Amino acid sequence: MRRLPGRMAPAAGLLAIGLVALLAPVLARSRPWVENARGEVVLAAPVPWDPDGVDLDRRLRPPSLTHWLGTDELGRDVLARLLHGARVSVGAGVVASGVALVLGSLFGALAGLSGGRTDRGVLFGIEVIQALPALVLVAAVAAFLPASFLLAAFLIGLTGWTDSARIVRAEARRLREAPFVAAARAAGAGVPRLLFRHVLPHALPPAIATAPYVLGAAVLTESGLSFLGLGTPPPSASWGRSLADARDLVTTAPWCAIPPAVALVLLVLAARRLGDAVAERSRMPAP
């Protein structure tokens, strides 16, 4: 029981970031202190900040009561873009994790249950994908397709299913000789029934430990794609896009680069720590 709070901290951190992403339109409201026409800071009713609203009259303003994290070179509120950018990062991680878990579970279970050429074919595919850098592979494909958040997340998921496939494959190889699987096979059950009714329900739980790792890797990959201009198209708010816009402002306006960088580090660190906790609880090796 003493270790429970420590194990829950990464999950609580990811949950908090997820809530921030969901509530971004509500949280990204102007602070009650605003500037009037004479430049005086006065109290006013909060109104939503447009994360993509350009106002060159307030460009590169440092953090203040009006703009808590300052403004960027186009006069956009950094805090509003940070909050809305969380939607892109968290959404990419969730979609990519889901795609990777589904593909890895299906391929791994099919390979472990069938054996033979199917097993060797899946293992060959795993080795090919793991031999290539994920960011380079995804960027090479995304460069020939229209920039899209969902497309980037799907491509990331296509490169992140290998760890879960290996885990499910090992479990499926063990389960295919289990008495209940042998009895179902003797009763005439085909491969689809054996796969979805008997093998996957028992082989899937250990693979869930890989989901937080895929989430963290997906967030970094999506940010890298957005940084290169291949992810979320501008002017949509994105942490990678914010870092790309602020790369020449690190010394003159550090408040533009530090918030998205810190947010990325915290999200990926929480995902990795959660993966370690789940892997330890499941007694499975971390990928």
N, C-alpha and C positions, 0 to 999 in steps of 0.2 A: 504493500500500500504506500510505502514511503516513496517508491519510484514512480508512482502513478502520475503525479503532477508533471514530472519531467517528461514522461512519455506523451502527455496530453498537450504540452506546450507547442510542438510543431503543428499538430492538428488545429489547435486554437488559432495559431498564427495564420494558417491557410484559410481557416473559416473567416477570420477577420478580413483578410484580403478579398475573399469572395464576396463578403457582405459589402465591402467598399465598392467593388465592381458593380454589384447589383444596384446599390443606392447612389451611384455616381451622379445622376441628375439632381438628386436631392441634396447631396453633400456639396456639390459644386455650385454653391450659391454665393453671391457677393456677401462680404462681411458687413455687419451693420454700419461700419464706418466707410463712407464714400466721400469723394471729392466733389464739391459743387463747382459752378462755373468760375468762381474766383480762386479755385485751388485750395479751398479750406476743407478740412476733414470734418464731416458732420455725420450725425446718426441718420439712418434712412432704413426703409423697409428692404429686406434682402430680396434680390432678384437673381435668377439663374445666370451664371457666367456662361457664355458661349465658348467652348474650348477651341473653336475654329475661328472665332471673331477677331478680325484684324483691326488694330487701332494704332497707327504709327505715332500718334500723339503720346502714347504711354509706353513706347518701346524701351526695353532694357531697364525697367525700373527695379530697384532692389526691393527685397522684402519689406513690407510696411503693413499698417493696419488695414489698408484697402486690399492689397495683394500680399497675402501672407508668405508666399514663396516667390514673389516678384513677377515680372513679365519677361517674355522672350523678345527676340529681335523684331518680331512683327506685332508686338503689343498684346499678345495673347497671355491670359492668366496661366501661370505655370501650375498652380494647384489644380485648376480645372482640367488641364490637359493630363496631369498626373492621375487624377481620379478616373477620367474617362479612358485613359490608356490602360488602366487596370482591367477594363472589360476585354480589351484585345488580348492581353497577356494571359489572363485567367481563362478566357474563352478558348484560346489556342491550345493551352495546356489540357483543358478538359476534353476538347474534341480529339486532339492527337492521342491522349491517353485512352480514350474510348476506342478509337480505331485500332490502335496498337494492341490493346487487350483482346478485342474481338478477333482480329486476324491471327495474333499469336496463339490464342486458345484453340481456334479452329485448325490451324496448320499443325500445331504441336500435338493435339489430340489425334488428328488423322494420321500423322506420321507414327506416333507411338502405338496406335491401335492396329494399323495396317502393316507396318514394317516393310521390308523388301525395297522395291524401287521407289515407292512413295516416301518412305523414310529417308532414303538416300537423296531423293530430289529435294525434300524440304531442308535437309541438312546442308545441301549444296547452296540453296537459296539463302540460308542463314549466313553461311560463310562469305558469300559474295557481298551481301549487304553490310556485314560487319567489317569487311575489308575496306569499305569506302567511307570517307568522312561524311557524316550525315549532312552537315551544312553545305558542303560542296555539291553533294548529290542533289539535295533539294533545290539549291540555287541554280544548278544547271538546268533542271526541269522547269523551275518557275520563270527562268529568263525567257522562255519561249511561249509563256502563257500570260494572260492578263493578270495584273496584280489583284489579288483577292485574299481576304482574311481566311475564308473557309477553305480555299484551295491550298493556301500555305499550311494550314492546320492539318488538312488531309494528307498532304505530301509528307509532312513531318511524321504523322502516324504510320505511313507506309515504310518508314525507315526505323521505327522504334519497336517493332513487334518481335524482334528476335529473342530477347531475353525471356519474355513470357512464353514464347514457343518452346524454348529449351526446357523450361521448368515443367510445362504441361506435357511435353513429350516424355520426359523422364517418369512423370506420374502415370501417364497412359501406358507406358511399357510395363510398369509394375502392375497396373490394374487389369491388363488384358489377360493375365493368368489367374486373376482372382476367381473364387468359386462362383460368385453371383454373375460375373461376366461370362464365364464358361457355361453356366446354366442357361443364360439368355441366348447365347450362341447355339447351344444344343436345341433350344426351343424354336429355332428358326429365325431369330432376330437378325436383321440385316445391319450393314455398317451404319446407316444413318440412325437407326434406333439405338444401337450400341453406343454410338458416339454421343448423342444428345440425352439419352435416358440414363445411361449407366456410367460412362467414363467422364464426361465433362463436369457433371455436378460434383464429383469427387476430386478431379484434377484441377479445377479452376481456382479454389481458394488460395493455394500457394502462389499462383501467378498474380494475384491481386497485389502482392507486395511490390511488384515491379511498376505499378501504376504511378506512385509518387515520383519515382526516378524518371519515368517518361515525361511526366508533367514538368519537372524541372528542366529537363533537356529540351522539351518543346518550347518552353518560355524563352530560353536562351537562343534557340534556333530561329524562332519567329522574330525576336528582337534583332538578331543578326540580319535576317532577310529585310526587315523594315529599315535597318541602318543602311543596307545596300540599295534600297529602293525597290525591292522585289516582294515585299510583304504587303502590309496594309497600305493602300494607296493614299497619298496626301489629298486633302489636308486633314484627314481623320487623325485623331489623337492616338499615339502609340509610343510606348517607352523607347523602342528602337528608333523611331522617327525623331523623337525629342532629342535623343543622344546625337543623332546625325546632324540635326539643326544646330546643336550646341557645341559641336566639336571644335569650332573656331572661337568659342567664347569661354573656354575653360578658365583663362586667366583674367579676362575682362568682366565676365558675368557668370561666375561659377554657380550661381543659384539656378541657372538654366540646365546644367548638366548633373549636378549632385543629386537632386531628388529622384529622377528616373533611374540613375545608377544605383542608389541605395535601395530603391524599391525592388529592382531586379535581384540584387544580392539577397535581400531578406526573403523574397518569394522562393528563390532557388534553394537557399539554405533551409528554409522550413520544409520544402518538399523533400530534400535529401534526408533531413533528420527524421521526418515522418516515415520515409521508406526504410531507414535503418531500424526504427522502432517496430514497424510491421514485420520486417524480415526477421528481427530477433524474436518476436513473439511467435512467428510461424516456424522458427528454427530453419530458415532457408538462407542460403548465402546471398548477400547483396550483390547485384550485378556491377 
